[in-house]
Amino acid sequence: MNRKTLVLPAVAGLLTPVLAACGGSSSGGKSGDAIVVGTTDRFTASSDAPAPLDPAYAYDVGTWNILRQTVQTLMVQPRGDGEPQPEAAESCGFTDTGNERYACKLRKDLKFANGDPVTAADVKYSIDRARAIKADSGVFALLSTIDTVETQGDNEVIFHLKTADATFPFKLSTPVAGIVDPKDYEKNKLRDGFDIDGSGPYTMQAEVKNNELVKATFTKNPNYRGLLTPKNDKVVLESFDDAGAMGTALDKGDIDVMTRTMDPDQIRKLQNATHGNVNLVEMPGLEIRYLAFNTDAPTVKNKAVRQAMAQVINRGELVSKVYGTEAEPLFSLVPATITGHSNSFFNKYGNPSVDKARALLSRVGVSTPVKLTLHYTTDHYGPATAKEFELLKQQLNDSGLFDVTVQGTPWEKFRPAEKKGQYDVYGMGWFPDFPDADNYLAPFLDKDNTLGSPYANPEIINTLIPQSRREADRLTASKSLTDMQDIVAEDVPILPLWQGKQYVATRDDITGSEYVMNSSSTLQLWELGRGVGS
């Protein structure tokens, strides 16, 4: 097997991508010059979520990956991770010593795809709009440290922050800070459906069936002015029902690239192949999976129940039996490769122990077995999720302390039910908005958290989160970050399970596959090109 390792600027400790020549059928797609990319992400408009692609609403990795191609942000995360760089902006930076005033100057001749000029007023409108709408997805919380947005002329935007926030440049690189045209996006209302207008590297045409986006065609935007250099003129993103159908399309040459989410068997098969015309790329990954709790629900309101689950669940067995080498056990909300990580759950609970779990429940008089339903989504985090939850159920039930059933629900219904507090215990995944420990803690623990969780710890909200954000040197923030992780291990509002790698498979005439996703699972379609197959 031919391999080459690519060294990229990256978050400390991340694996570098590995590219391997693997098995497949003959090269050649069936879509002309367009590069066709497959995904199992689903994009659905419903009564609960009628505006899935509005930057003021969208808050999952799939919809963000569409917005990142089309809606421009002031800053952008570079191809190999690292500090964000100016994108729609020519320059940005803190202008005070307290990290509370952040100023950006726009690039000259910046235009929306329709030719309208992009001004500082449009930036202010877009940011203020997302903050005012306060969509129930919780994405507006990324902008929570903003006090006011000021413009000076047509080309300068100044953000006055309520409190110091060293992570603010990262937040300006996320789609919620995307610049929209006031003519296309009403001030106090989300834009329903799948239409997108922006100033990013591509325009998008949506193919919709039964209120679901099944194919998105991205065409190079001739009016784009920014940091990125698209290496293609057109990319088609096609949504598949499952990983098997996506893999078949790659083998047949109907698609050129297979992205998230491949199943573990597909990955192992490609890893073990020794020849052919499909390349498998293993990339750094910062995805995590976890169980979340409605801490007001009677079944899990007593934290001893949540602690007992943390004491029983065997992450090592879970990973080895379901995901193999594609994942690693996780003992904190913060992945092991991120500055500020602490193995807080292992420090508190050690190895799985039924006796210790029984003692936790007995001490507070909880009757056993505790009856619970674990909820998971059937079509959002990959085909192995069902197997994962069956094993979790087995581990908990084998302890004799729990009587667990599992229930799977499509994402379209799962996410609204979770936000309404209808699930006591449920499985979720997290792809970071940006690679910093703050983004694995604040979204779940701060006010207006993304889960709509009733859990609120005053020390975390009022002291530790603001304290950590004051530190531009993230190593200096480690003490407050560790304290937060220790509190989570004690209270268990969330139970981390594992962190995963990520993979892309491409036909051998496709270039740029090693950069098509960064560690945060950001899809960077502009990196793809078409070369010559072997």
Buried (B, 14 or more C-beta within 10 A) or exposed (E): EEEEEEEBEBBEEBBBBBBBBBBBEEBEBEBEEBBBBBBBBBBBBEEBBBBBBBBBBBBBBBBBBBBBBBBBBBBBBBBBBBEBBBBBBBEBEBEEEEBBBBBBBBBEEBBBBEEBEBBBEBBBBBBBBBBEBEBBBBBBBBBBBBEEBEBEEEBBBBBBBEBBBBBBBBBBBBBBBBBBBEEBBEEEEBBBBBBBBBBBBBBBBBBBEEBBBBBBBBBBBEBBBBBBEBBBEBBBBBBBEBBBEBBBBBBEBBBBBBBBBBBBBBBEBBBEBEEBBBBBBBBBBBBBBBBBBBBEBEBBBBBBBBBBBBBBBBBEBBBEEBBBEBBBBBBBBBBBBBBBBBBBBBBBBEEBBBEBBBEBBBEEEBEBBBEBBBBBBBBBBBBBBBBBBBBBBBBBBEBEBBBBEBEBBEBBBBBBBBBEBEBBBBBBBBBBBBBBBBBBBBBBBBEEBBBBBBBEBEEBBEBBBBBBBBBEEBEEBBEBBBBBBBBBBBBBBBBBBBBBBBBBBBBBBBBBBBBBBBBBBBBBBBBBBBEEEE
